[in-house]
Amino acid sequence: MSELAILRMRKGLTQKVMAEKMGIHVATLSLIERKRLVPSDDHRRKIVAAYGIEEADFFEASGLAK
């Protein structure tokens, strides 16, 4: 399970609710959480805002190099 998924679950949110909060499709969030899609800059900003994390923490949680 990815760190992003763990962060989301710690907030008590489903993928559907988090995707709605971010304004993206649930399938897109699923792909990002499973590291099958590298998020665009726009998605990255939405993730940082929705998860309440710093951008540096996003890169650590997602496993993506900045």
Contacts in CASP RR format, 6 or more apart in sequence:
PFRMAT RR
TARGET T0000
AUTHOR 0000-0000-0000
METHOD contacts of the structure
MODEL  1
MSELAILRMRKGLTQKVMAEKMGIHVATLSLIERKRLVPSDDHRRKIVAA
YGIEEADFFEASGLAK
2 33 0 8 1.000
2 34 0 8 1.000
2 35 0 8 1.000
2 61 0 8 1.000
2 62 0 8 1.000
3 60 0 8 1.000
3 61 0 8 1.000
3 62 0 8 1.000
3 63 0 8 1.000
4 32 0 8 1.000
4 33 0 8 1.000
4 47 0 8 1.000
4 51 0 8 1.000
4 61 0 8 1.000
4 62 0 8 1.000
5 33 0 8 1.000
7 51 0 8 1.000
7 53 0 8 1.000
7 61 0 8 1.000
8 15 0 8 1.000
8 18 0 8 1.000
8 33 0 8 1.000
8 51 0 8 1.000
11 18 0 8 1.000
11 51 0 8 1.000
13 21 0 8 1.000
15 26 0 8 1.000
15 29 0 8 1.000
15 30 0 8 1.000
15 33 0 8 1.000
16 26 0 8 1.000
18 29 0 8 1.000
18 50 0 8 1.000
19 25 0 8 1.000
19 26 0 8 1.000
19 28 0 8 1.000
19 29 0 8 1.000
20 26 0 8 1.000
21 50 0 8 1.000
22 29 0 8 1.000
22 43 0 8 1.000
22 46 0 8 1.000
22 47 0 8 1.000
22 49 0 8 1.000
22 50 0 8 1.000
23 46 0 8 1.000
24 43 0 8 1.000
24 46 0 8 1.000
28 37 0 8 1.000
28 43 0 8 1.000
31 37 0 8 1.000
32 39 0 8 1.000
32 43 0 8 1.000
32 47 0 8 1.000
32 62 0 8 1.000
35 62 0 8 1.000
35 63 0 8 1.000
38 64 0 8 1.000
39 47 0 8 1.000
39 62 0 8 1.000
44 55 0 8 1.000
44 58 0 8 1.000
47 53 0 8 1.000
47 58 0 8 1.000
47 62 0 8 1.000
48 54 0 8 1.000
48 55 0 8 1.000
48 58 0 8 1.000
51 58 0 8 1.000
51 61 0 8 1.000
53 61 0 8 1.000
56 66 0 8 1.000
58 64 0 8 1.000
59 65 0 8 1.000
59 66 0 8 1.000
END
